[in-house]
Amino acid sequence: MFKIIKADFKQEEHRRAFVSLIDEYALGDTGNGKPLPDEIKKKLVPGIRQHKTACVYFAVYDGSIVGLATCFTGYSTFSAAELINIHDLIITKEYRRRGMAAALLEYIADEAKAKRFCKVTLEVRGDNRGAIDLYAQQGFSPGPHTMYFLTKKLS
């Protein structure tokens, strides 16, 4: 059976799992297609711990961490309320298609409702059909207007 837990970065297992899963995500076909550089891996846990609005949830199957959602709290000026953005969502390959990603999404939505947040947001690559279909099943939609996630590199 599986469960959802909040990450506790005081635990070595949680620190290792976070870096390992983010690296797997980056390496995958919907990531960058290459592993994270060692200097980034070293900065991940200290960086996420310092980020005041970050929250990481793990999917745990039979005691092993097999997935995660990295989230950040934001603020909707149109709703004058907080929101939660799911920045990363990954289930390790061998555990996909077992309902764990859907359970993570539901858990995060329930947490957001309990905190009276106005919405849950996420971004997804346009070519990631499996994720788009999952998100649609969980009630996510593009909304009434096409939105773009734009990036400007600063280095």
Buried (B, 14 or more C-beta within 10 A) or exposed (E): EBEBEEBEBEEEEBBEBBBBBBBBBBEBEBBEEEEBEEEBBEEBBEEBEEEEEBBBBBBBBEEEBBBBBBBBBEEEEEEEEBBBBBBBBBBBEEBBEBEBBBBBBBBBBEBBEEEEBBBBBBEBEEEBEEBBEBBEEBEBEEEEEEEEEEEEEEE
